[in-house]
């Protein structure tokens, strides 16, 4: 498994040369959210689809 710095460098290097700061920030945002999601799943800190649907009804 890559460390965070290696993962970020790899993601940014795949962006086109025309990428701007917003593109880079979005890539960092996605990496962060995926990392946090994986950690939550490993801790079983998730909700079921039924719970999600119930929560969405209150929106």
mmCIF file as gemmi writes it, N, C-alpha and C atoms, coordinates in Angstrom:
data_model
loop_
_atom_site.group_PDB
_atom_site.id
_atom_site.type_symbol
_atom_site.label_atom_id
_atom_site.label_alt_id
_atom_site.label_comp_id
_atom_site.label_asym_id
_atom_site.label_entity_id
_atom_site.label_seq_id
_atom_site.pdbx_PDB_ins_code
_atom_site.Cartn_x
_atom_site.Cartn_y
_atom_site.Cartn_z
_atom_site.occupancy
_atom_site.B_iso_or_equiv
_atom_site.pdbx_formal_charge
_atom_site.auth_seq_id
_atom_site.auth_asym_id
_atom_site.pdbx_PDB_model_num
ATOM 1 N N . UNK Axp A 1 ? 0.838 -1.18 0 1 0 ? 1 A 1
ATOM 2 C CA . UNK Axp A 1 ? 0 0 0 1 0 ? 1 A 1
ATOM 3 C C . UNK Axp A 1 ? 0.885 1.246 0 1 0 ? 1 A 1
ATOM 4 N N . UNK Axp A 2 ? 0.521 2.184 -0.843 1 0 ? 2 A 1
ATOM 5 C CA . UNK Axp A 2 ? 1.288 3.412 -0.934 1 0 ? 2 A 1
ATOM 6 C C . UNK Axp A 2 ? 1.028 4.298 0.269 1 0 ? 2 A 1
ATOM 7 N N . UNK Axp A 3 ? 2.041 5.079 0.637 1 0 ? 3 A 1
ATOM 8 C CA . UNK Axp A 3 ? 1.771 6.065 1.679 1 0 ? 3 A 1
ATOM 9 C C . UNK Axp A 3 ? 1.056 7.25 1.04 1 0 ? 3 A 1
ATOM 10 N N . UNK Axp A 4 ? 0.526 8.102 1.86 1 0 ? 4 A 1
ATOM 11 C CA . UNK Axp A 4 ? -0.303 9.206 1.373 1 0 ? 4 A 1
ATOM 12 C C . UNK Axp A 4 ? 0.45 10.096 0.39 1 0 ? 4 A 1
ATOM 13 N N . UNK Axp A 5 ? 1.671 10.428 0.694 1 0 ? 5 A 1
ATOM 14 C CA . UNK Axp A 5 ? 2.449 11.309 -0.177 1 0 ? 5 A 1
ATOM 15 C C . UNK Axp A 5 ? 2.622 10.68 -1.561 1 0 ? 5 A 1
ATOM 16 N N . UNK Axp A 6 ? 2.949 9.405 -1.61 1 0 ? 6 A 1
ATOM 17 C CA . UNK Axp A 6 ? 3.119 8.718 -2.892 1 0 ? 6 A 1
ATOM 18 C C . UNK Axp A 6 ? 1.801 8.678 -3.663 1 0 ? 6 A 1
ATOM 19 N N . UNK Axp A 7 ? 0.708 8.439 -2.948 1 0 ? 7 A 1
ATOM 20 C CA . UNK Axp A 7 ? -0.6 8.388 -3.588 1 0 ? 7 A 1
ATOM 21 C C . UNK Axp A 7 ? -0.97 9.74 -4.204 1 0 ? 7 A 1
ATOM 22 N N . UNK Axp A 8 ? -0.698 10.821 -3.478 1 0 ? 8 A 1
ATOM 23 C CA . UNK Axp A 8 ? -0.997 12.166 -3.964 1 0 ? 8 A 1
ATOM 24 C C . UNK Axp A 8 ? -0.134 12.501 -5.181 1 0 ? 8 A 1
ATOM 25 N N . UNK Axp A 9 ? 1.139 12.214 -5.102 1 0 ? 9 A 1
ATOM 26 C CA . UNK Axp A 9 ? 2.042 12.492 -6.226 1 0 ? 9 A 1
ATOM 27 C C . UNK Axp A 9 ? 1.592 11.731 -7.466 1 0 ? 9 A 1
ATOM 28 N N . UNK Axp A 10 ? 1.221 10.48 -7.293 1 0 ? 10 A 1
ATOM 29 C CA . UNK Axp A 10 ? 0.765 9.654 -8.408 1 0 ? 10 A 1
ATOM 30 C C . UNK Axp A 10 ? -0.51 10.238 -9.025 1 0 ? 10 A 1
ATOM 31 N N . UNK Axp A 11 ? -1.461 10.636 -8.19 1 0 ? 11 A 1
ATOM 32 C CA . UNK Axp A 11 ? -2.724 11.188 -8.683 1 0 ? 11 A 1
ATOM 33 C C . UNK Axp A 11 ? -2.496 12.496 -9.431 1 0 ? 11 A 1
ATOM 34 N N . UNK Axp A 12 ? -1.677 13.367 -8.868 1 0 ? 12 A 1
ATOM 35 C CA . UNK Axp A 12 ? -1.423 14.659 -9.504 1 0 ? 12 A 1
ATOM 36 C C . UNK Axp A 12 ? -0.654 14.48 -10.811 1 0 ? 12 A 1
ATOM 37 N N . UNK Axp A 13 ? 0.25 13.534 -10.849 1 0 ? 13 A 1
ATOM 38 C CA . UNK Axp A 13 ? 1.034 13.33 -12.076 1 0 ? 13 A 1
ATOM 39 C C . UNK Axp A 13 ? 0.167 12.821 -13.224 1 0 ? 13 A 1
ATOM 40 N N . UNK Axp A 14 ? -0.98 12.244 -12.92 1 0 ? 14 A 1
ATOM 41 C CA . UNK Axp A 14 ? -1.889 11.761 -13.969 1 0 ? 14 A 1
ATOM 42 C C . UNK Axp A 14 ? -2.768 12.869 -14.54 1 0 ? 14 A 1
ATOM 43 N N . UNK Axp A 15 ? -2.803 14.02 -13.872 1 0 ? 15 A 1
ATOM 44 C CA . UNK Axp A 15 ? -3.602 15.133 -14.366 1 0 ? 15 A 1
ATOM 45 C C . UNK Axp A 15 ? -2.964 15.721 -15.615 1 0 ? 15 A 1
ATOM 46 N N . UNK Axp A 16 ? -3.772 16.298 -16.489 1 0 ? 16 A 1
ATOM 47 C CA . UNK Axp A 16 ? -3.188 16.933 -17.685 1 0 ? 16 A 1
ATOM 48 C C . UNK Axp A 16 ? -2.378 18.163 -17.314 1 0 ? 16 A 1
ATOM 49 N N . UNK Axp A 17 ? -1.488 18.568 -18.193 1 0 ? 17 A 1
ATOM 50 C CA . UNK Axp A 17 ? -0.654 19.745 -17.954 1 0 ? 17 A 1
ATOM 51 C C . UNK Axp A 17 ? -1.497 21.003 -17.77 1 0 ? 17 A 1
ATOM 52 N N . UNK Axp A 18 ? -2.693 20.989 -18.316 1 0 ? 18 A 1
ATOM 53 C CA . UNK Axp A 18 ? -3.574 22.155 -18.223 1 0 ? 18 A 1
ATOM 54 C C . UNK Axp A 18 ? -4.357 22.209 -16.907 1 0 ? 18 A 1
ATOM 55 N N . UNK Axp A 19 ? -4.114 21.251 -16.015 1 0 ? 19 A 1
ATOM 56 C CA . UNK Axp A 19 ? -4.842 21.215 -14.742 1 0 ? 19 A 1
ATOM 57 C C . UNK Axp A 19 ? -4.568 22.474 -13.933 1 0 ? 19 A 1
ATOM 58 N N . UNK Axp A 20 ? -5.62 22.961 -13.281 1 0 ? 20 A 1
ATOM 59 C CA . UNK Axp A 20 ? -5.452 24.149 -12.45 1 0 ? 20 A 1
ATOM 60 C C . UNK Axp A 20 ? -5.527 23.756 -10.972 1 0 ? 20 A 1
ATOM 61 N N . UNK Axp A 21 ? -5.443 24.719 -10.094 1 0 ? 21 A 1
ATOM 62 C CA . UNK Axp A 21 ? -5.421 24.448 -8.66 1 0 ? 21 A 1
ATOM 63 C C . UNK Axp A 21 ? -6.72 23.778 -8.207 1 0 ? 21 A 1
ATOM 64 N N . UNK Axp A 22 ? -7.847 24.129 -8.839 1 0 ? 22 A 1
ATOM 65 C CA . UNK Axp A 22 ? -9.121 23.495 -8.481 1 0 ? 22 A 1
ATOM 66 C C . UNK Axp A 22 ? -9.108 22.008 -8.817 1 0 ? 22 A 1
ATOM 67 N N . UNK Axp A 23 ? -8.52 21.651 -9.946 1 0 ? 23 A 1
ATOM 68 C CA . UNK Axp A 23 ? -8.408 20.242 -10.324 1 0 ? 23 A 1
ATOM 69 C C . UNK Axp A 23 ? -7.564 19.474 -9.311 1 0 ? 23 A 1
ATOM 70 N N . UNK Axp A 24 ? -6.47 20.078 -8.898 1 0 ? 24 A 1
ATOM 71 C CA . UNK Axp A 24 ? -5.575 19.446 -7.926 1 0 ? 24 A 1
ATOM 72 C C . UNK Axp A 24 ? -6.275 19.301 -6.575 1 0 ? 24 A 1
ATOM 73 N N . UNK Axp A 25 ? -6.957 20.352 -6.154 1 0 ? 25 A 1
ATOM 74 C CA . UNK Axp A 25 ? -7.666 20.306 -4.873 1 0 ? 25 A 1
ATOM 75 C C . UNK Axp A 25 ? -8.763 19.243 -4.897 1 0 ? 25 A 1
ATOM 76 N N . UNK Axp A 26 ? -9.441 19.091 -6.028 1 0 ? 26 A 1
ATOM 77 C CA . UNK Axp A 26 ? -10.472 18.063 -6.141 1 0 ? 26 A 1
ATOM 78 C C . UNK Axp A 26 ? -9.855 16.675 -5.996 1 0 ? 26 A 1
ATOM 79 N N . UNK Axp A 27 ? -8.729 16.446 -6.636 1 0 ? 27 A 1
ATOM 80 C CA . UNK Axp A 27 ? -8.053 15.147 -6.512 1 0 ? 27 A 1
ATOM 81 C C . UNK Axp A 27 ? -7.694 14.866 -5.052 1 0 ? 27 A 1
ATOM 82 N N . UNK Axp A 28 ? -7.173 15.877 -4.357 1 0 ? 28 A 1
ATOM 83 C CA . UNK Axp A 28 ? -6.823 15.709 -2.946 1 0 ? 28 A 1
ATOM 84 C C . UNK Axp A 28 ? -8.069 15.428 -2.111 1 0 ? 28 A 1
ATOM 85 N N . UNK Axp A 29 ? -9.169 16.104 -2.41 1 0 ? 29 A 1
ATOM 86 C CA . UNK Axp A 29 ? -10.438 15.898 -1.715 1 0 ? 29 A 1
ATOM 87 C C . UNK Axp A 29 ? -10.917 14.46 -1.886 1 0 ? 29 A 1
ATOM 88 N N . UNK Axp A 30 ? -10.873 13.959 -3.111 1 0 ? 30 A 1
ATOM 89 C CA . UNK Axp A 30 ? -11.318 12.589 -3.387 1 0 ? 30 A 1
ATOM 90 C C . UNK Axp A 30 ? -10.438 11.582 -2.657 1 0 ? 30 A 1
ATOM 91 N N . UNK Axp A 31 ? -9.138 11.776 -2.701 1 0 ? 31 A 1
ATOM 92 C CA . UNK Axp A 31 ? -8.223 10.875 -1.996 1 0 ? 31 A 1
ATOM 93 C C . UNK Axp A 31 ? -8.55 10.842 -0.513 1 0 ? 31 A 1
ATOM 94 N N . UNK Axp A 32 ? -8.78 12.012 0.073 1 0 ? 32 A 1
ATOM 95 C CA . UNK Axp A 32 ? -9.104 12.101 1.498 1 0 ? 32 A 1
ATOM 96 C C . UNK Axp A 32 ? -10.405 11.384 1.821 1 0 ? 32 A 1
ATOM 97 N N . UNK Axp A 33 ? -11.433 11.601 1.019 1 0 ? 33 A 1
ATOM 98 C CA . UNK Axp A 33 ? -12.742 10.991 1.287 1 0 ? 33 A 1
ATOM 99 C C . UNK Axp A 33 ? -12.685 9.473 1.13 1 0 ? 33 A 1
ATOM 100 N N . UNK Axp A 34 ? -11.979 8.988 0.144 1 0 ? 34 A 1
ATOM 101 C CA . UNK Axp A 34 ? -11.843 7.54 -0.046 1 0 ? 34 A 1
ATOM 102 C C . UNK Axp A 34 ? -11.086 6.93 1.13 1 0 ? 34 A 1
ATOM 103 N N . UNK Axp A 35 ? -10.007 7.593 1.555 1 0 ? 35 A 1
ATOM 104 C CA . UNK Axp A 35 ? -9.215 7.111 2.692 1 0 ? 35 A 1
ATOM 105 C C . UNK Axp A 35 ? -10.078 7.037 3.951 1 0 ? 35 A 1
ATOM 106 N N . UNK Axp A 36 ? -10.846 8.092 4.217 1 0 ? 36 A 1
ATOM 107 C CA . UNK Axp A 36 ? -11.71 8.104 5.398 1 0 ? 36 A 1
ATOM 108 C C . UNK Axp A 36 ? -12.817 7.059 5.299 1 0 ? 36 A 1
ATOM 109 N N . UNK Axp A 37 ? -13.343 6.86 4.106 1 0 ? 37 A 1
ATOM 110 C CA . UNK Axp A 37 ? -14.368 5.84 3.908 1 0 ? 37 A 1
ATOM 111 C C . UNK Axp A 37 ? -13.842 4.441 4.16 1 0 ? 37 A 1
ATOM 112 N N . UNK Axp A 38 ? -12.653 4.165 3.677 1 0 ? 38 A 1
ATOM 113 C CA . UNK Axp A 38 ? -12.033 2.849 3.91 1 0 ? 38 A 1
ATOM 114 C C . UNK Axp A 38 ? -11.782 2.623 5.401 1 0 ? 38 A 1
ATOM 115 N N . UNK Axp A 39 ? -11.295 3.663 6.073 1 0 ? 39 A 1
ATOM 116 C CA . UNK Axp A 39 ? -11.043 3.547 7.509 1 0 ? 39 A 1
ATOM 117 C C . UNK Axp A 39 ? -12.344 3.302 8.27 1 0 ? 39 A 1
ATOM 118 N N . UNK Axp A 40 ? -13.417 3.991 7.891 1 0 ? 40 A 1
ATOM 119 C CA . UNK Axp A 40 ? -14.72 3.8 8.54 1 0 ? 40 A 1
ATOM 120 C C . UNK Axp A 40 ? -15.223 2.38 8.313 1 0 ? 40 A 1
ATOM 121 N N . UNK Axp A 41 ? -15.037 1.863 7.107 1 0 ? 41 A 1
ATOM 122 C CA . UNK Axp A 41 ? -15.471 0.497 6.803 1 0 ? 41 A 1
ATOM 123 C C . UNK Axp A 41 ? -14.688 -0.516 7.629 1 0 ? 41 A 1
ATOM 124 N N . UNK Axp A 42 ? -13.406 -0.285 7.794 1 0 ? 42 A 1
ATOM 125 C CA . UNK Axp A 42 ? -12.584 -1.195 8.597 1 0 ? 42 A 1
ATOM 126 C C . UNK Axp A 42 ? -13.02 -1.205 10.06 1 0 ? 42 A 1
ATOM 127 N N . UNK Axp A 43 ? -13.525 -0.058 10.545 1 0 ? 43 A 1
ATOM 128 C CA . UNK Axp A 43 ? -14.004 0.038 11.919 1 0 ? 43 A 1
ATOM 129 C C . UNK Axp A 43 ? -15.464 -0.392 12.06 1 0 ? 43 A 1
ATOM 130 N N . UNK Axp A 44 ? -16.075 -0.792 10.94 1 0 ? 44 A 1
ATOM 131 C CA . UNK Axp A 44 ? -17.506 -1.107 10.905 1 0 ? 44 A 1
ATOM 132 C C . UNK Axp A 44 ? -18.346 0.102 11.3 1 0 ? 44 A 1
ATOM 133 N N . UNK Axp A 45 ? -17.861 1.27 10.993 1 0 ? 45 A 1
ATOM 134 C CA . UNK Axp A 45 ? -18.556 2.513 11.294 1 0 ? 45 A 1
ATOM 135 C C . UNK Axp A 45 ? -19.352 2.946 10.054 1 0 ? 45 A 1
ATOM 136 N N . UNK Axp A 46 ? -20.288 2.108 9.671 1 0 ? 46 A 1
ATOM 137 C CA . UNK Axp A 46 ? -21.091 2.348 8.476 1 0 ? 46 A 1
ATOM 138 C C . UNK Axp A 46 ? -22.565 2.17 8.817 1 0 ? 46 A 1
ATOM 139 N N . UNK Axp A 47 ? -23.426 2.531 7.872 1 0 ? 47 A 1
ATOM 140 C CA . UNK Axp A 47 ? -24.85 2.312 8.064 1 0 ? 47 A 1
ATOM 141 C C . UNK Axp A 47 ? -25.367 1.456 6.917 1 0 ? 47 A 1
ATOM 142 N N . UNK Axp A 48 ? -26.493 0.807 7.144 1 0 ? 48 A 1
ATOM 143 C CA . UNK Axp A 48 ? -27.073 -0.043 6.11 1 0 ? 48 A 1
ATOM 144 C C . UNK Axp A 48 ? -27.79 0.81 5.067 1 0 ? 48 A 1
ATOM 145 N N . UNK Axp A 49 ? -28.12 0.189 3.957 1 0 ? 49 A 1
ATOM 146 C CA . UNK Axp A 49 ? -28.855 0.879 2.904 1 0 ? 49 A 1
ATOM 147 C C . UNK Axp A 49 ? -30.212 1.327 3.438 1 0 ? 49 A 1
ATOM 148 N N . UNK Axp A 50 ? -30.849 0.48 4.231 1 0 ? 50 A 1
ATOM 149 C CA . UNK Axp A 50 ? -32.152 0.825 4.802 1 0 ? 50 A 1
ATOM 150 C C . UNK Axp A 50 ? -32.041 2.06 5.701 1 0 ? 50 A 1
ATOM 151 N N . UNK Axp A 51 ? -31.006 2.099 6.525 1 0 ? 51 A 1
ATOM 152 C CA . UNK Axp A 51 ? -30.797 3.258 7.403 1 0 ? 51 A 1
ATOM 153 C C . UNK Axp A 51 ? -30.555 4.526 6.577 1 0 ? 51 A 1
ATOM 154 N N . UNK Axp A 52 ? -29.815 4.386 5.496 1 0 ? 52 A 1
ATOM 155 C CA . UNK Axp A 52 ? -29.546 5.522 4.636 1 0 ? 52 A 1
ATOM 156 C C . UNK Axp A 52 ? -30.83 6.031 3.988 1 0 ? 52 A 1
ATOM 157 N N . UNK Axp A 53 ? -31.649 5.114 3.487 1 0 ? 53 A 1
ATOM 158 C CA . UNK Axp A 53 ? -32.908 5.509 2.87 1 0 ? 53 A 1
ATOM 159 C C . UNK Axp A 53 ? -33.807 6.237 3.879 1 0 ? 53 A 1
ATOM 160 N N . UNK Axp A 54 ? -33.86 5.718 5.1 1 0 ? 54 A 1
ATOM 161 C CA . UNK Axp A 54 ? -34.662 6.358 6.144 1 0 ? 54 A 1
ATOM 162 C C . UNK Axp A 54 ? -34.143 7.767 6.416 1 0 ? 54 A 1
ATOM 163 N N . UNK Axp A 55 ? -32.827 7.911 6.499 1 0 ? 55 A 1
ATOM 164 C CA . UNK Axp A 55 ? -32.219 9.223 6.743 1 0 ? 55 A 1
ATOM 165 C C . UNK Axp A 55 ? -32.518 10.182 5.596 1 0 ? 55 A 1
ATOM 166 N N . UNK Axp A 56 ? -32.457 9.663 4.383 1 0 ? 56 A 1
ATOM 167 C CA . UNK Axp A 56 ? -32.695 10.525 3.209 1 0 ? 56 A 1
ATOM 168 C C . UNK Axp A 56 ? -34.13 11.034 3.15 1 0 ? 56 A 1
ATOM 169 N N . UNK Axp A 57 ? -35.046 10.288 3.685 1 0 ? 57 A 1
ATOM 170 C CA . UNK Axp A 57 ? -36.449 10.724 3.689 1 0 ? 57 A 1
ATOM 171 C C . UNK Axp A 57 ? -36.642 11.984 4.526 1 0 ? 57 A 1
ATOM 172 N N . UNK Axp A 58 ? -35.801 12.184 5.508 1 0 ? 58 A 1
ATOM 173 C CA . UNK Axp A 58 ? -35.922 13.372 6.352 1 0 ? 58 A 1
ATOM 174 C C . UNK Axp A 58 ? -35.311 14.609 5.706 1 0 ? 58 A 1
ATOM 175 N N . UNK Axp A 59 ? -34.654 14.452 4.584 1 0 ? 59 A 1
ATOM 176 C CA . UNK Axp A 59 ? -34.049 15.589 3.913 1 0 ? 59 A 1
ATOM 177 C C . UNK Axp A 59 ? -35.13 16.346 3.253 1 0 ? 59 A 1
